[in-house]
């Protein structure tokens, strides 16, 4: 058989051939809650995949191992947030990414936001789990925003207030602008970001 077992438990193909998946699973001692994985080189690129075929083809360098079953995580995007995201893009905020789940709720990244003085940087809006019933938690600017023409007394490099987490260790600086009169169903991400940009312009320094 064109397979060589390694002391760490995986097996590696040393030649071409075919083997039944159940035989390969037996060689690896595949458990009931494990999956069978193959890694190899495909057109010069290292790839990995779950092996599901009943009969498995072998080629030199293919490596087979048993591993835990992995379920792709990620909470479903709330319908209200999805609608607002679409509205945000329709309103001209083209650099808006897909919200990512976070311990606080959701993180919404805006790429290439233009700040006073012509500086382009990324921004981050932190939304609570209960959004849009509750206001956004905080607005953050990437490290490069320090060179923009902003009132930097409102830009905090190593702290945050009003319940917003300090994300400076991740390259984000909190900008003080709190939506303390939030009206669910009336105020949206479009209005929040528009107000924030107006705040930047109003507070711009020469």
mmCIF file of the C-alpha atoms, coordinates in Angstrom:
data_MODEL
# 
_entry.id   MODEL 
# 
loop_
_atom_site.group_PDB 
_atom_site.id 
_atom_site.type_symbol 
_atom_site.label_atom_id 
_atom_site.label_alt_id 
_atom_site.label_comp_id 
_atom_site.label_asym_id 
_atom_site.label_entity_id 
_atom_site.label_seq_id 
_atom_site.pdbx_PDB_ins_code 
_atom_site.Cartn_x 
_atom_site.Cartn_y 
_atom_site.Cartn_z 
_atom_site.occupancy 
_atom_site.B_iso_or_equiv 
_atom_site.pdbx_formal_charge 
_atom_site.auth_seq_id 
_atom_site.auth_comp_id 
_atom_site.auth_asym_id 
_atom_site.auth_atom_id 
_atom_site.pdbx_PDB_model_num 
ATOM 1   C CA . UNK A 1 1   ? 0.000   0.000  0.000  1.00 0.00 ? 1   UNK A CA 1 
ATOM 2   C CA . UNK A 1 2   ? 1.351   3.454  -0.935 1.00 0.00 ? 2   UNK A CA 1 
ATOM 3   C CA . UNK A 1 3   ? 0.804   4.862  2.544  1.00 0.00 ? 3   UNK A CA 1 
ATOM 4   C CA . UNK A 1 4   ? 3.258   5.525  5.354  1.00 0.00 ? 4   UNK A CA 1 
ATOM 5   C CA . UNK A 1 5   ? 2.090   6.059  8.935  1.00 0.00 ? 5   UNK A CA 1 
ATOM 6   C CA . UNK A 1 6   ? 3.757   8.792  10.975 1.00 0.00 ? 6   UNK A CA 1 
ATOM 7   C CA . UNK A 1 7   ? 4.458   8.497  14.700 1.00 0.00 ? 7   UNK A CA 1 
ATOM 8   C CA . UNK A 1 8   ? 2.006   11.387 15.283 1.00 0.00 ? 8   UNK A CA 1 
ATOM 9   C CA . UNK A 1 9   ? -0.821  9.316  13.830 1.00 0.00 ? 9   UNK A CA 1 
ATOM 10  C CA . UNK A 1 10  ? -1.353  10.766 10.360 1.00 0.00 ? 10  UNK A CA 1 
ATOM 11  C CA . UNK A 1 11  ? -0.656  8.803  7.174  1.00 0.00 ? 11  UNK A CA 1 
ATOM 12  C CA . UNK A 1 12  ? 1.100   10.071 4.069  1.00 0.00 ? 12  UNK A CA 1 
ATOM 13  C CA . UNK A 1 13  ? 0.856   8.776  0.512  1.00 0.00 ? 13  UNK A CA 1 
ATOM 14  C CA . UNK A 1 14  ? 4.186   7.734  -1.038 1.00 0.00 ? 14  UNK A CA 1 
ATOM 15  C CA . UNK A 1 15  ? 2.767   6.832  -4.441 1.00 0.00 ? 15  UNK A CA 1 
ATOM 16  C CA . UNK A 1 16  ? -0.353  6.690  -6.580 1.00 0.00 ? 16  UNK A CA 1 
ATOM 17  C CA . UNK A 1 17  ? -3.256  4.402  -5.812 1.00 0.00 ? 17  UNK A CA 1 
ATOM 18  C CA . UNK A 1 18  ? -6.742  4.105  -4.367 1.00 0.00 ? 18  UNK A CA 1 
ATOM 19  C CA . UNK A 1 19  ? -8.109  3.093  -0.985 1.00 0.00 ? 19  UNK A CA 1 
ATOM 20  C CA . UNK A 1 20  ? -11.565 2.762  0.515  1.00 0.00 ? 20  UNK A CA 1 
ATOM 21  C CA . UNK A 1 21  ? -12.503 5.518  2.929  1.00 0.00 ? 21  UNK A CA 1 
ATOM 22  C CA . UNK A 1 22  ? -13.450 3.021  5.654  1.00 0.00 ? 22  UNK A CA 1 
ATOM 23  C CA . UNK A 1 23  ? -9.994  1.399  5.390  1.00 0.00 ? 23  UNK A CA 1 
ATOM 24  C CA . UNK A 1 24  ? -8.336  4.796  5.684  1.00 0.00 ? 24  UNK A CA 1 
ATOM 25  C CA . UNK A 1 25  ? -10.539 5.634  8.666  1.00 0.00 ? 25  UNK A CA 1 
ATOM 26  C CA . UNK A 1 26  ? -9.465  2.381  10.297 1.00 0.00 ? 26  UNK A CA 1 
ATOM 27  C CA . UNK A 1 27  ? -5.773  3.174  9.767  1.00 0.00 ? 27  UNK A CA 1 
ATOM 28  C CA . UNK A 1 28  ? -6.288  6.532  11.442 1.00 0.00 ? 28  UNK A CA 1 
ATOM 29  C CA . UNK A 1 29  ? -8.470  5.240  14.274 1.00 0.00 ? 29  UNK A CA 1 
ATOM 30  C CA . UNK A 1 30  ? -11.224 7.675  13.301 1.00 0.00 ? 30  UNK A CA 1 
ATOM 31  C CA . UNK A 1 31  ? -13.614 8.254  16.215 1.00 0.00 ? 31  UNK A CA 1 
ATOM 32  C CA . UNK A 1 32  ? -17.405 8.678  15.964 1.00 0.00 ? 32  UNK A CA 1 
ATOM 33  C CA . UNK A 1 33  ? -17.178 12.449 16.423 1.00 0.00 ? 33  UNK A CA 1 
ATOM 34  C CA . UNK A 1 34  ? -14.228 12.972 14.106 1.00 0.00 ? 34  UNK A CA 1 
ATOM 35  C CA . UNK A 1 35  ? -13.857 13.708 10.392 1.00 0.00 ? 35  UNK A CA 1 
ATOM 36  C CA . UNK A 1 36  ? -11.290 12.459 7.910  1.00 0.00 ? 36  UNK A CA 1 
ATOM 37  C CA . UNK A 1 37  ? -9.142  15.193 6.396  1.00 0.00 ? 37  UNK A CA 1 
ATOM 38  C CA . UNK A 1 38  ? -6.757  15.331 3.465  1.00 0.00 ? 38  UNK A CA 1 
ATOM 39  C CA . UNK A 1 39  ? -4.073  17.967 2.846  1.00 0.00 ? 39  UNK A CA 1 
ATOM 40  C CA . UNK A 1 40  ? -1.959  18.173 -0.261 1.00 0.00 ? 40  UNK A CA 1 
ATOM 41  C CA . UNK A 1 41  ? -0.614  20.377 -3.031 1.00 0.00 ? 41  UNK A CA 1 
ATOM 42  C CA . UNK A 1 42  ? -3.018  21.412 -5.774 1.00 0.00 ? 42  UNK A CA 1 
ATOM 43  C CA . UNK A 1 43  ? -1.495  23.519 -8.587 1.00 0.00 ? 43  UNK A CA 1 
ATOM 44  C CA . UNK A 1 44  ? 1.250   24.697 -6.264 1.00 0.00 ? 44  UNK A CA 1 
ATOM 45  C CA . UNK A 1 45  ? -1.097  25.649 -3.425 1.00 0.00 ? 45  UNK A CA 1 
ATOM 46  C CA . UNK A 1 46  ? -1.439  23.783 -0.121 1.00 0.00 ? 46  UNK A CA 1 
ATOM 47  C CA . UNK A 1 47  ? -5.071  22.745 0.272  1.00 0.00 ? 47  UNK A CA 1 
ATOM 48  C CA . UNK A 1 48  ? -7.180  20.961 2.867  1.00 0.00 ? 48  UNK A CA 1 
ATOM 49  C CA . UNK A 1 49  ? -10.517 19.209 2.591  1.00 0.00 ? 49  UNK A CA 1 
ATOM 50  C CA . UNK A 1 50  ? -12.858 16.806 4.327  1.00 0.00 ? 50  UNK A CA 1 
ATOM 51  C CA . UNK A 1 51  ? -12.757 13.348 2.728  1.00 0.00 ? 51  UNK A CA 1 
ATOM 52  C CA . UNK A 1 52  ? -16.285 12.079 2.027  1.00 0.00 ? 52  UNK A CA 1 
ATOM 53  C CA . UNK A 1 53  ? -15.920 9.827  -1.041 1.00 0.00 ? 53  UNK A CA 1 
ATOM 54  C CA . UNK A 1 54  ? -16.317 6.077  -0.541 1.00 0.00 ? 54  UNK A CA 1 
ATOM 55  C CA . UNK A 1 55  ? -13.136 5.451  -2.523 1.00 0.00 ? 55  UNK A CA 1 
ATOM 56  C CA . UNK A 1 56  ? -10.180 7.805  -2.146 1.00 0.00 ? 56  UNK A CA 1 
ATOM 57  C CA . UNK A 1 57  ? -7.498  8.425  -4.767 1.00 0.00 ? 57  UNK A CA 1 
ATOM 58  C CA . UNK A 1 58  ? -3.920  8.792  -3.593 1.00 0.00 ? 58  UNK A CA 1 
ATOM 59  C CA . UNK A 1 59  ? -1.010  10.761 -4.979 1.00 0.00 ? 59  UNK A CA 1 
ATOM 60  C CA . UNK A 1 60  ? 2.477   11.335 -3.545 1.00 0.00 ? 60  UNK A CA 1 
ATOM 61  C CA . UNK A 1 61  ? 2.485   13.892 -0.737 1.00 0.00 ? 61  UNK A CA 1 
ATOM 62  C CA . UNK A 1 62  ? -1.188  13.568 0.211  1.00 0.00 ? 62  UNK A CA 1 
ATOM 63  C CA . UNK A 1 63  ? -1.536  13.555 3.980  1.00 0.00 ? 63  UNK A CA 1 
ATOM 64  C CA . UNK A 1 64  ? -4.563  12.110 5.772  1.00 0.00 ? 64  UNK A CA 1 
ATOM 65  C CA . UNK A 1 65  ? -5.467  12.750 9.388  1.00 0.00 ? 65  UNK A CA 1 
ATOM 66  C CA . UNK A 1 66  ? -8.332  12.446 11.842 1.00 0.00 ? 66  UNK A CA 1 
ATOM 67  C CA . UNK A 1 67  ? -9.602  15.717 13.248 1.00 0.00 ? 67  UNK A CA 1 
ATOM 68  C CA . UNK A 1 68  ? -12.531 17.244 15.113 1.00 0.00 ? 68  UNK A CA 1 
ATOM 69  C CA . UNK A 1 69  ? -15.666 18.108 13.216 1.00 0.00 ? 69  UNK A CA 1 
ATOM 70  C CA . UNK A 1 70  ? -15.763 21.837 12.628 1.00 0.00 ? 70  UNK A CA 1 
ATOM 71  C CA . UNK A 1 71  ? -18.972 23.797 12.327 1.00 0.00 ? 71  UNK A CA 1 
ATOM 72  C CA . UNK A 1 72  ? -18.663 27.266 10.869 1.00 0.00 ? 72  UNK A CA 1 
ATOM 73  C CA . UNK A 1 73  ? -19.723 29.705 13.542 1.00 0.00 ? 73  UNK A CA 1 
ATOM 74  C CA . UNK A 1 74  ? -21.410 33.049 13.296 1.00 0.00 ? 74  UNK A CA 1 
ATOM 75  C CA . UNK A 1 75  ? -24.768 34.219 14.479 1.00 0.00 ? 75  UNK A CA 1 
ATOM 76  C CA . UNK A 1 76  ? -27.346 35.016 11.777 1.00 0.00 ? 76  UNK A CA 1 
ATOM 77  C CA . UNK A 1 77  ? -27.601 38.697 10.917 1.00 0.00 ? 77  UNK A CA 1 
ATOM 78  C CA . UNK A 1 78  ? -30.787 40.200 12.394 1.00 0.00 ? 78  UNK A CA 1 
ATOM 79  C CA . UNK A 1 79  ? -33.251 41.250 9.708  1.00 0.00 ? 79  UNK A CA 1 
ATOM 80  C CA . UNK A 1 80  ? -33.414 44.842 10.957 1.00 0.00 ? 80  UNK A CA 1 
ATOM 81  C CA . UNK A 1 81  ? -29.637 45.150 10.824 1.00 0.00 ? 81  UNK A CA 1 
ATOM 82  C CA . UNK A 1 82  ? -29.534 43.599 7.352  1.00 0.00 ? 82  UNK A CA 1 
ATOM 83  C CA . UNK A 1 83  ? -32.027 46.188 6.070  1.00 0.00 ? 83  UNK A CA 1 
ATOM 84  C CA . UNK A 1 84  ? -30.033 49.036 7.577  1.00 0.00 ? 84  UNK A CA 1 
ATOM 85  C CA . UNK A 1 85  ? -26.834 47.674 6.078  1.00 0.00 ? 85  UNK A CA 1 
ATOM 86  C CA . UNK A 1 86  ? -28.414 47.690 2.620  1.00 0.00 ? 86  UNK A CA 1 
ATOM 87  C CA . UNK A 1 87  ? -29.654 51.225 3.227  1.00 0.00 ? 87  UNK A CA 1 
ATOM 88  C CA . UNK A 1 88  ? -26.189 52.313 4.303  1.00 0.00 ? 88  UNK A CA 1 
ATOM 89  C CA . UNK A 1 89  ? -24.741 51.087 1.025  1.00 0.00 ? 89  UNK A CA 1 
ATOM 90  C CA . UNK A 1 90  ? -27.534 52.729 -0.977 1.00 0.00 ? 90  UNK A CA 1 
ATOM 91  C CA . UNK A 1 91  ? -26.796 56.021 0.756  1.00 0.00 ? 91  UNK A CA 1 
ATOM 92  C CA . UNK A 1 92  ? -23.233 56.056 -0.571 1.00 0.00 ? 92  UNK A CA 1 
ATOM 93  C CA . UNK A 1 93  ? -21.189 54.310 2.102  1.00 0.00 ? 93  UNK A CA 1 
ATOM 94  C CA . UNK A 1 94  ? -19.596 51.902 -0.362 1.00 0.00 ? 94  UNK A CA 1 
ATOM 95  C CA . UNK A 1 95  ? -16.779 50.724 1.901  1.00 0.00 ? 95  UNK A CA 1 
ATOM 96  C CA . UNK A 1 96  ? -19.085 49.044 4.413  1.00 0.00 ? 96  UNK A CA 1 
ATOM 97  C CA . UNK A 1 97  ? -18.177 45.451 5.221  1.00 0.00 ? 97  UNK A CA 1 
ATOM 98  C CA . UNK A 1 98  ? -20.322 42.626 6.510  1.00 0.00 ? 98  UNK A CA 1 
ATOM 99  C CA . UNK A 1 99  ? -21.014 42.934 10.265 1.00 0.00 ? 99  UNK A CA 1 
ATOM 100 C CA . UNK A 1 100 ? -19.053 40.417 12.329 1.00 0.00 ? 100 UNK A CA 1 
ATOM 101 C CA . UNK A 1 101 ? -20.297 38.939 15.617 1.00 0.00 ? 101 UNK A CA 1 
ATOM 102 C CA . UNK A 1 102 ? -18.411 40.146 18.689 1.00 0.00 ? 102 UNK A CA 1 
ATOM 103 C CA . UNK A 1 103 ? -18.773 39.740 22.469 1.00 0.00 ? 103 UNK A CA 1 
ATOM 104 C CA . UNK A 1 104 ? -20.542 43.105 22.531 1.00 0.00 ? 104 UNK A CA 1 
ATOM 105 C CA . UNK A 1 105 ? -22.849 42.370 19.604 1.00 0.00 ? 105 UNK A CA 1 
ATOM 106 C CA . UNK A 1 106 ? -21.669 43.303 16.108 1.00 0.00 ? 106 UNK A CA 1 
ATOM 107 C CA . UNK A 1 107 ? -18.661 45.021 14.578 1.00 0.00 ? 107 UNK A CA 1 
ATOM 108 C CA . UNK A 1 108 ? -19.216 46.982 11.396 1.00 0.00 ? 108 UNK A CA 1 
ATOM 109 C CA . UNK A 1 109 ? -16.082 48.075 9.526  1.00 0.00 ? 109 UNK A CA 1 
ATOM 110 C CA . UNK A 1 110 ? -15.967 50.958 7.078  1.00 0.00 ? 110 UNK A CA 1 
ATOM 111 C CA . UNK A 1 111 ? -12.970 51.006 4.740  1.00 0.00 ? 111 UNK A CA 1 
ATOM 112 C CA . UNK A 1 112 ? -11.483 54.128 3.213  1.00 0.00 ? 112 UNK A CA 1 
ATOM 113 C CA . UNK A 1 113 ? -13.481 56.694 5.177  1.00 0.00 ? 113 UNK A CA 1 
ATOM 114 C CA . UNK A 1 114 ? -12.330 60.229 4.232  1.00 0.00 ? 114 UNK A CA 1 
ATOM 115 C CA . UNK A 1 115 ? -11.685 62.473 7.227  1.00 0.00 ? 115 UNK A CA 1 
ATOM 116 C CA . UNK A 1 116 ? -11.159 66.262 7.371  1.00 0.00 ? 116 UNK A CA 1 
ATOM 117 C CA . UNK A 1 117 ? -7.842  67.125 5.742  1.00 0.00 ? 117 UNK A CA 1 
ATOM 118 C CA . UNK A 1 118 ? -8.240  64.392 3.130  1.00 0.00 ? 118 UNK A CA 1 
ATOM 119 C CA . UNK A 1 119 ? -6.922  61.547 5.294  1.00 0.00 ? 119 UNK A CA 1 
ATOM 120 C CA . UNK A 1 120 ? -8.450  58.185 4.372  1.00 0.00 ? 120 UNK A CA 1 
ATOM 121 C CA . UNK A 1 121 ? -8.639  55.542 7.064  1.00 0.00 ? 121 UNK A CA 1 
ATOM 122 C CA . UNK A 1 122 ? -10.796 52.693 8.320  1.00 0.00 ? 122 UNK A CA 1 
ATOM 123 C CA . UNK A 1 123 ? -13.494 53.111 10.927 1.00 0.00 ? 123 UNK A CA 1 
ATOM 124 C CA . UNK A 1 124 ? -15.335 50.684 13.163 1.00 0.00 ? 124 UNK A CA 1 
ATOM 125 C CA . UNK A 1 125 ? -18.843 50.939 14.568 1.00 0.00 ? 125 UNK A CA 1 
ATOM 126 C CA . UNK A 1 126 ? -19.611 48.732 17.544 1.00 0.00 ? 126 UNK A CA 1 
ATOM 127 C CA . UNK A 1 127 ? -23.263 47.731 17.826 1.00 0.00 ? 127 UNK A CA 1 
ATOM 128 C CA . UNK A 1 128 ? -24.976 46.099 20.830 1.00 0.00 ? 128 UNK A CA 1 
ATOM 129 C CA . UNK A 1 129 ? -26.731 42.746 20.562 1.00 0.00 ? 129 UNK A CA 1 
ATOM 130 C CA . UNK A 1 130 ? -30.053 44.535 20.909 1.00 0.00 ? 130 UNK A CA 1 
ATOM 131 C CA . UNK A 1 131 ? -29.434 46.948 18.024 1.00 0.00 ? 131 UNK A CA 1 
ATOM 132 C CA . UNK A 1 132 ? -31.445 48.790 16.700 1.00 0.00 ? 132 UNK A CA 1 
ATOM 133 C CA . UNK A 1 133 ? -33.433 48.964 19.938 1.00 0.00 ? 133 UNK A CA 1 
ATOM 134 C CA . UNK A 1 134 ? -30.298 50.305 21.636 1.00 0.00 ? 134 UNK A CA 1 
ATOM 135 C CA . UNK A 1 135 ? -27.873 52.887 20.249 1.00 0.00 ? 135 UNK A CA 1 
ATOM 136 C CA . UNK A 1 136 ? -24.445 52.034 18.796 1.00 0.00 ? 136 UNK A CA 1 
ATOM 137 C CA . UNK A 1 137 ? -21.902 51.440 21.552 1.00 0.00 ? 137 UNK A CA 1 
ATOM 138 C CA . UNK A 1 138 ? -18.984 53.286 20.042 1.00 0.00 ? 138 UNK A CA 1 
ATOM 139 C CA . UNK A 1 139 ? -17.216 54.680 17.013 1.00 0.00 ? 139 UNK A CA 1 
ATOM 140 C CA . UNK A 1 140 ? -13.529 53.917 16.412 1.00 0.00 ? 140 UNK A CA 1 
ATOM 141 C CA . UNK A 1 141 ? -10.882 55.107 13.980 1.00 0.00 ? 141 UNK A CA 1 
ATOM 142 C CA . UNK A 1 142 ? -7.815  53.206 12.846 1.00 0.00 ? 142 UNK A CA 1 
ATOM 143 C CA . UNK A 1 143 ? -4.384  54.297 14.033 1.00 0.00 ? 143 UNK A CA 1 
ATOM 144 C CA . UNK A 1 144 ? -3.707  56.444 10.942 1.00 0.00 ? 144 UNK A CA 1 
ATOM 145 C CA . UNK A 1 145 ? -6.535  58.814 11.870 1.00 0.00 ? 145 UNK A CA 1 
ATOM 146 C CA . UNK A 1 146 ? -4.206  60.669 14.234 1.00 0.00 ? 146 UNK A CA 1 
ATOM 147 C CA . UNK A 1 147 ? -2.900  62.677 11.268 1.00 0.00 ? 147 UNK A CA 1 
ATOM 148 C CA . UNK A 1 148 ? -6.362  63.929 10.247 1.00 0.00 ? 148 UNK A CA 1 
ATOM 149 C CA . UNK A 1 149 ? -7.537  67.451 10.980 1.00 0.00 ? 149 UNK A CA 1 
ATOM 150 C CA . UNK A 1 150 ? -9.687  66.495 13.932 1.00 0.00 ? 150 UNK A CA 1 
ATOM 151 C CA . UNK A 1 151 ? -10.099 67.843 17.429 1.00 0.00 ? 151 UNK A CA 1 
ATOM 152 C CA . UNK A 1 152 ? -7.855  65.171 18.907 1.00 0.00 ? 152 UNK A CA 1 
ATOM 153 C CA . UNK A 1 153 ? -9.096  65.913 22.412 1.00 0.00 ? 153 UNK A CA 1 
ATOM 154 C CA . UNK A 1 154 ? -12.014 63.674 21.367 1.00 0.00 ? 154 UNK A CA 1 
ATOM 155 C CA . UNK A 1 155 ? -9.760  60.888 20.037 1.00 0.00 ? 155 UNK A CA 1 
ATOM 156 C CA . UNK A 1 156 ? -8.619  58.463 22.752 1.00 0.00 ? 156 UNK A CA 1 
ATOM 157 C CA . UNK A 1 157 ? -5.613  56.262 22.035 1.00 0.00 ? 157 UNK A CA 1 
ATOM 158 C CA . UNK A 1 158 ? -5.664  53.965 25.052 1.00 0.00 ? 158 UNK A CA 1 
ATOM 159 C CA . UNK A 1 159 ? -9.071  54.220 26.700 1.00 0.00 ? 159 UNK A CA 1 
ATOM 160 C CA . UNK A 1 160 ? -12.797 54.474 26.043 1.00 0.00 ? 160 UNK A CA 1 
ATOM 161 C CA . UNK A 1 161 ? -15.796 55.727 27.987 1.00 0.00 ? 161 UNK A CA 1 
ATOM 162 C CA . UNK A 1 162 ? -19.594 55.405 28.211 1.00 0.00 ? 162 UNK A CA 1 
ATOM 163 C CA . UNK A 1 163 ? -19.454 51.612 28.252 1.00 0.00 ? 163 UNK A CA 1 
ATOM 164 C CA . UNK A 1 164 ? -17.407 51.272 25.056 1.00 0.00 ? 164 UNK A CA 1 
ATOM 165 C CA . UNK A 1 165 ? -14.499 48.789 25.253 1.00 0.00 ? 165 UNK A CA 1 
ATOM 166 C CA . UNK A 1 166 ? -10.897 49.861 24.757 1.00 0.00 ? 166 UNK A CA 1 
ATOM 167 C CA . UNK A 1 167 ? -9.830  48.350 21.414 1.00 0.00 ? 167 UNK A CA 1 
ATOM 168 C CA . UNK A 1 168 ? -6.469  50.131 21.176 1.00 0.00 ? 168 UNK A CA 1 
ATOM 169 C CA . UNK A 1 169 ? -4.705  46.767 21.417 1.00 0.00 ? 169 UNK A CA 1 
ATOM 170 C CA . UNK A 1 170 ? -6.387  45.889 18.112 1.00 0.00 ? 170 UNK A CA 1 
ATOM 171 C CA . UNK A 1 171 ? -5.366  49.143 16.438 1.00 0.00 ? 171 UNK A CA 1 
ATOM 172 C CA . UNK A 1 172 ? -8.604  51.096 17.054 1.00 0.00 ? 172 UNK A CA 1 
ATOM 173 C CA . UNK A 1 173 ? -8.918  54.462 18.802 1.00 0.00 ? 173 UNK A CA 1 
ATOM 174 C CA . UNK A 1 174 ? -12.232 55.443 20.360 1.00 0.00 ? 174 UNK A CA 1 
ATOM 175 C CA . UNK A 1 175 ? -13.741 58.728 19.186 1.00 0.00 ? 175 UNK A CA 1 
ATOM 176 C CA . UNK A 1 176 ? -16.033 60.459 21.639 1.00 0.00 ? 176 UNK A CA 1 
ATOM 177 C CA . UNK A 1 177 ? -19.436 60.875 20.065 1.00 0.00 ? 177 UNK A CA 1 
ATOM 178 C CA . UNK A 1 178 ? -22.287 59.359 22.078 1.00 0.00 ? 178 UNK A CA 1 
ATOM 179 C CA . UNK A 1 179 ? -25.801 58.855 20.665 1.00 0.00 ? 179 UNK A CA 1 
ATOM 180 C CA . UNK A 1 180 ? -27.579 59.616 23.933 1.00 0.00 ? 180 UNK A CA 1 
ATOM 181 C CA . UNK A 1 181 ? -31.001 60.466 22.419 1.00 0.00 ? 181 UNK A CA 1 
ATOM 182 C CA . UNK A 1 182 ? -31.360 57.374 20.247 1.00 0.00 ? 182 UNK A CA 1 
ATOM 183 C CA . UNK A 1 183 ? -34.844 56.733 18.791 1.00 0.00 ? 183 UNK A CA 1 
ATOM 184 C CA . UNK A 1 184 ? -35.251 53.160 17.517 1.00 0.00 ? 184 UNK A CA 1 
ATOM 185 C CA . UNK A 1 185 ? -37.021 52.992 14.178 1.00 0.00 ? 185 UNK A CA 1 
ATOM 186 C CA . UNK A 1 186 ? -36.295 56.656 13.522 1.00 0.00 ? 186 UNK A CA 1 
ATOM 187 C CA . UNK A 1 187 ? -32.537 56.829 13.888 1.00 0.00 ? 187 UNK A CA 1 
ATOM 188 C CA . UNK A 1 188 ? -30.512 54.417 11.758 1.00 0.00 ? 188 UNK A CA 1 
ATOM 189 C CA . UNK A 1 189 ? -26.927 53.644 10.789 1.00 0.00 ? 189 UNK A CA 1 
ATOM 190 C CA . UNK A 1 190 ? -27.274 56.173 7.990  1.00 0.00 ? 190 UNK A CA 1 
ATOM 191 C CA . UNK A 1 191 ? -28.194 58.937 10.424 1.00 0.00 ? 191 UNK A CA 1 
ATOM 192 C CA . UNK A 1 192 ? -25.604 57.807 12.997 1.00 0.00 ? 192 UNK A CA 1 
ATOM 193 C CA . UNK A 1 193 ? -22.732 57.900 10.504 1.00 0.00 ? 193 UNK A CA 1 
ATOM 194 C CA . UNK A 1 194 ? -23.939 61.135 8.916  1.00 0.00 ? 194 UNK A CA 1 
ATOM 195 C CA . UNK A 1 195 ? -24.085 62.802 12.331 1.00 0.00 ? 195 UNK A CA 1 
ATOM 196 C CA . UNK A 1 196 ? -20.621 61.466 13.140 1.00 0.00 ? 196 UNK A CA 1 
ATOM 197 C CA . UNK A 1 197 ? -19.158 62.877 9.908  1.00 0.00 ? 197 UNK A CA 1 
ATOM 198 C CA . UNK A 1 198 ? -20.863 66.214 10.597 1.00 0.00 ? 198 UNK A CA 1 
ATOM 199 C CA . UNK A 1 199 ? -19.344 66.113 14.079 1.00 0.00 ? 199 UNK A CA 1 
ATOM 200 C CA . UNK A 1 200 ? -15.911 65.602 12.520 1.00 0.00 ? 200 UNK A CA 1 
ATOM 201 C CA . UNK A 1 201 ? -16.389 68.572 10.193 1.00 0.00 ? 201 UNK A CA 1 
ATOM 202 C CA . UNK A 1 202 ? -17.688 70.797 12.983 1.00 0.00 ? 202 UNK A CA 1 
ATOM 203 C CA . UNK A 1 203 ? -14.812 69.868 15.249 1.00 0.00 ? 203 UNK A CA 1 
ATOM 204 C CA . UNK A 1 204 ? -12.123 70.027 12.555 1.00 0.00 ? 204 UNK A CA 1 
ATOM 205 C CA . UNK A 1 205 ? -9.028  71.990 13.442 1.00 0.00 ? 205 UNK A CA 1 
ATOM 206 C CA . UNK A 1 206 ? -6.814  73.888 11.013 1.00 0.00 ? 206 UNK A CA 1 
# 
